[in-house]
Amino acid sequence: MADAPRTVLISGCSSGIGLELAVQLAHDHRQRYQVVATMRDLGKKGTLEEAAGDALGQTLTVAQLDVCSDESVAQCLSCIQGGEVDVLVNNAGVGLVGPLEGISLAAMQNVFDTNFFGAVRLVRAVLPGMKRRRKGHIVVVSSVMGLQGVLFNEAYAASKFALEGFFESLAIQLLQFNIFITLVEPGPVVTDFEGKLLEQVSTAEFPDTDPDTLRYFWDFYLPTSKELFHSVGQSPQDVAQVIVKVIGSTRPPLRRQTNARYTPLVTLKAVDPSGSLYVRTTHCLLFRWTRLLNLGLRCLACGCLRFRIWPR
């Protein structure tokens, strides 16, 4: 007798990685998944439903879920047959970019409410069932910014650092219940979300920010960030393919980076436990060796430097 399909609950499926992952899993007839693709605003479900094609209503259903609401989480789970989730993918997230002095505490708290506490809320809801069945897989879409700080992304990076520490700690306990945790760590991902975010901050005003910091943000950070996305950015489809492979693993890893082109930047921190090498090198590349940085990024963009990108 064939194994029953595994129920996969994914948050944040209105666009980007979540949408692509939901569609790929729903059409994966080898592994057999029943995908519950969720989003906060069902008014945005049209793109997902169109992309799902004949999987819609068969191996894929769309449901409303606000990860910041206990009531919404409970309502969503009550609509799943048996209330059992075999694989949870925490993908919902928001970004925040800009000089620290010009960003309100409320905006930073909103990032944590969605990126960190939203993931924790979902895990708390599905974990009792997974423990009872002694099996399950929790996938968290983290970021390389959960491994290293990036200037003008302090609050966003902090939320990802929090995810990394929380789920690494939880992973130790959950092995006793045969439940696996995987932190998927993309680098730059080229989506409408990121594009709109950079477009918004390029014309935003940041009150209470000193002129020097504003100049660093406009003249150094924004141009370099756009070049970085152009040169080493992945598509949501590429990242989703990595997650599909992770979900299909019999022994899922705790961490999986998706973009080997970003590895040199992560390595800077790994080779020096004090952290000074990464901070000083990144500072010099941005503020002193800008031409060298841009040359390196252009080489990556044109393929002069070849790297293996998962999951080939």
Helices and strands as residue ranges (DSSP letters): E 6-10, H 16-26, E 33-39, G 42-44, H 46-52, G 53-55, E 60-64, H 70-78, G 81-83, E 87-90, G 100-102, H 105-115, H 117-133, E 136-141, G 144-146, H 154-174, G 175-177, E 179-185, H 192-202, H 211-216, I 217-221, H 222-232, H 236-247, E 255-257, G 260-262, H 263-270, H 276-287, H 290-302
